């Protein structure tokens, strides 16, 4: 460790100043300082993680955080009542009453980091319980790090942002929904993705927050990101698929102009029509997007209707009639290629479907009979 910057060049100095200037222009909150506040000011209801008693027990058992030299004050935002009024009025009566516990001297205070420390502090100072009940609104006070902001939603953004710099990482879903809920300009990429999810009928949910279509199928963040990025590359004519066996690269460009959300929507429509599950299969969605790209004819008109019928019929034949069992069946039918799970599902389903409806003219037109299996496997990048 050194007191000075090591290997500081003129170029580094210039970039340090430029990035600092840029960040200061978009700050979401100003640090006020350390303030003595009630221990039981409200915490974020949506976005923050649940506080489990076993975690408090573990910390007390090990002494982690109990020593005063290791104690980190909880972090709190404050918003003037004038700026918080519209947000408070948008809440349910129950939530409004809850957050008003944090109204002190014309400011609304909300804790966005430190729920476990709050309960540890309460247990240590005999303020956690009244008989058999939890004491939710006690009289203790402690020091807090206070940040002033104009929008209560910035608490979600700050919670997600600070977790990226700590060892107690959030899940990708928790990061995503908190950043979307913040509405902050720095989260515009995530907000844009949430807007795409809303249009195509998908959602990402975590910690009491839903981003995307409230009634859509639930997906993991990484799957939503994969679908969005892959479809974006495809419509821009920049998508390439590298064959995992022989290294050949094929570029895929739409034969006619197409909208990104329409491409993803076709895949979601197949998933919903075939399975009807409110929670998506990651592998199926990813595999079907690839199939939508290399064999778009399967996703329209009679071929699409027949494909949905085939999947439903196939599902009814399985001893374990679940979406997961069906997807696993298609994966193995496609060779269960190493590092090619999504491609295997696409190849397996198309192969089985082609065999089931062999001889039907409209299927032959889009080359889905057995003779097309090698070609389809090459297009997906998992056969020579």
N, C-alpha and C positions, 0 to 999 in steps of 0.2 A: 504494500500500500504506500502511496506517496502523497505528499501535501500539494504537489504541483501536477499539472496535466503532463502526461508523458507522450512524447512523439507528436507534439502539437505543431502542425504545419500551417502555413498561411492559408492554404486551401481549406483545411479543417476549421480554422478560425472563422473564415468567411462563411462557411456553411453553418457553423454553430450559431452565428449571429442571425443568419437568414432564417433558419428553422425556428429559432427562439422568437423572432419577430412575428413569423407566421402563426405560431401557436398562441402567442399573446393576443392576437387579433380575434381568436375564436374561443377564448376561455369561457367555460360555462359557469364558473363560480369563483368568487374571490375569498381567499382565506381571511377570516376575521381574527382568529386567535383561539386561545384556550378559555373556555367559559365554564363556570360552575352551573350545572343544569340538573333537573330531576333525573334520577336513574330511569324512571319509567315513562319518559317522553315516548311518543309512538314510534314504532319502527315501520319501515316499508312493508305494506301488506302484500303487494304484488311485486314479484321479482326477487325478493330476498329469500334465502333458504330457510327451511324450518329449523327450529332450535331444538335439538334432541337432548333429553336429560342424560343419556349415556355419554354424550360428548362433554357435558359439564362435569360428570363424574370422573371421566378420564383425565380431564385437565386438573381437577382437584387432587386426584390420586397421585399424579406425577409431579404436581407443584408447578406445572407449566403456566406461566403468566401470573402466578400468585405473588412472587417476589416483586416488590415495588420497582426494582430496577428493570424488570422485564415487562412491566405493565404498559400497554399501549392504550391511550384514551380512545373511546369510541368516537366515530365520526358522525357529524350531524350537519344537515343543511338548515338554513333559516330563510324564510320567504316572508316579505312583508304581507300583512293581512290583505292589503289592497291588491297585491299581485296574486295572492292565493285564493281570493274570494271566488272567482269563476270556477276554479278547480274544485273547491270545496262544495260549491253548489251543484256540481255535476255528479257528486257522489251519492250513494244511498244514505238514508238517514242513519243507519248503523255505522257506516264507515265515516261519515261526517262527524258523528259524536266521538268516534275513536280518535280521529286526528286532532280534534279540538282540544284534547288533553295536552297537546303540544303548543297551545296558544299562550305565549308569555310576552307581556309588554308590547303588544302590537305586532309580534312576529310569530310565525308558525314554525316550530322546530320539528324535524323528522330525522330519526336516526337511520342512516343508510349503511353503516358498517359497525359491528360490535355487539350483536345480539347475544352471542355466547358469553362475551365478557360481562354484559349486563347481568345475566343470570348468575354467573360465577360471583360477581360482586355482591348480589343480593343474598346468595347462600352464605358467603363469608361474613356478612354483616347481619345475619339473622332477620332478613327482611323478605325471604322467599316464600314463606308459608304462614297462613293463619289457620291453625288447626290442620285439617286435612286438605284445605283448599290452597291453591296458588294465590299469592298476594300480587295482583297485577298492577296495582296503583299504590305503591308505598310512598314513603316520605324521604327516602334517601336522596342525596345529591352526590355527584362526582364530576371530575373535570372531563370536558369533551372538546374535541377539535371541531370548530364551527366554521362552516363555509356559507357565504351568502350568495343567493342566486335569485333570479326573477321567476323561475318556473319550477314547481314541485317535481315535475317529471325528470328534471336534471339529476335527481337523486338516483334514479335508475341508471342513467348514463355513468355517473360517478362510481356507483357500485360495480358495474361491469368493468369499467376502466381500471379501477384500483386492483381488482382481482387478477388482472393480467400481469401485475407486477409482484404478486405474492405467491407463495407456495400452495395455498389452498385454492386451487383452480376451480373455476366454474365449468360446467359442461358447455359444449358448443351451443346447445339450445338455450341455456341460461344467459350466456353472453348475448346471443342474438335477440331474444325477446326483450331483454333489458335495454339494449341499444335502440331497438325499434321503438319501444315505449317512450324513450327519452325524447324522441322527435328532434334530437340535436343535429345540427348541420354536419358534425363530424361522423355521424352514423348514417349518412345519406345512402351509402352502398347497401347497408342492411335494410334501410327503409324501402329502397327500390326493389329489393328482393321480396320484401313483404308484400309490396303492391303486386308483383308478379304472382305470388302465391294466392292472393285474393282473387285475381282474374281467373286463374286456372283451376281453382277449387282445392287448394291444399293449405295446410296450416302447420306451424311449429308451436308447440305448447311447452311451457316449463314454469315452475314457481308461480302458478296462478295467473300467468299472462299467456294470451294467444296472439300470435302474429300471423296475419294472412286471412284466409277465408274462415270465418267462425264456424261454418257448417261443413267445411271441406274435410278431406281425409288427412289424418295426422301423419307427418313425415319427420324424419330426423333432419337437423340442419344441414349436415354434410350431403344428404341426398338432394335436398332442395337446391343447394349450391351447385351440385353436379349437374342436375337437370338444367338449371338456368345457364350455367357457363357453356355446357355442351350444345344446347339449342342455340345460344347466342353465336357460337363459333360456326355452327351449321348454316344459319341464315345469312351470315356474313361471308360465306364461301371460304372459311378458313379452317374447317374441320378436317383433320387427317386421321386415318386409322392405320396404325402400324401393325403389320402381321407379326404375331408373337413367335411364329415358327420360322419364317424365311426372311423377315425383316422388310418385306415389301411395304411401301407406303401408298395408300389410296386416299385421294382427296375427294370429299363429298360436298357437292354443291346442289342446292335445290334446283329442280328442273323448271320451276316457276317461282316468282316471288312469294314468300310465305312469312307470316308473322310469328315471332318467337313464341308468344303465349299460345298460339293455335297449335303449334307442334307439341308443346307440353300438355296442353289440354286434351289432345288426342290420346296420349298415354294415360292420363288420369281417367279419362272416359272408359278406356278398356279395363283398367284396374277396378273401377267402381261397378261397371256393368258385369264383369266376370265374377268378382268376389263379394262385392257389397260390404267390404270390411271398412270400418271407420279408421283403422290404423293400417298404414301402407306397408307392403313388403319392399324393403330397400332394393333387393336384388331384382325383383320383378320390374319395378319402375325403371331402374337403370338399364336393364336388359331390353325392355320394351322401347325405351327411347332410341337405343341403337337400332332396333328393328324398324322403328318408325322412320329412321333416317335412310337405311339401306333398302327397305322394302315398304315404301309409303302406301302402296296399293292395298296392303292388308288392313289399313285403318279407315277405310271408307266403303260405303255401300254394302253390297251383299257379302264380300269377303270379311268385312268387320263383323257383320251379323253372324256369319258362320263361325268365325273365330270365337266369339263370345259363347255361342252354343257349345262349341267343342270343349272349351275350358270348363263350363258348367257340367257337361256330361262326364268329362274326365274326372272332375272333382267328386261326382256322385259314385264313381266306381272305386275310389280309393277307400281302403279300410279305415284310415285316419282321414276323414273328410275335412281337412283344414287347408287354408291357403298355403301355409308353410310346407305341408306335405306335397301339394301340387307343384309348387315352385321348385322344391328339391327334386322332384321327378323330372321336370324339364331340364334342370341343370345336369343331371346324370345322363339324360337322353342326348344332351349336347356335348357329351364327352367330359364334363367336369374338368375343363382345362385349368391348369395351374395359372394363377393370376389372371384368369379369364372367366370368372364366375358369371358376370353379367352377360358376356358374350355367349357362354354356354347355355344360359337360360333362353336367350333369344333363338339360338340355333336349335335347341332341343324342342321348344314349343313349335317353331315353324316346321321342323321335320315331322313331328308327330301329327301336326295339323295337316300338312301336305299329304301324308300317308292316309289319314282318315278320310279325306275328301278327294282322293286321287280320281281323275277322270272327269271332274266337274269343269266345264270349259273356262269359267271365269277364274278359277284357280290356276289352270294351266297357263292362262294369259299372263299372270304375274309370276309365273315360274316358281310355284311352290310344290311341285311334285318331287318325288325322290331324286330324280336326275339333277335337281338344282341344289342339292345339299352341299356338295363340294364348293360350288360357286358362292353360296350364301356364307359358308364357313370362311372362305377367303375374304369376302367383303367385311365380315365381322372381325377378321384378323386372327383366327384361331386354327385354320386349316391351310395346308400348302396350296 
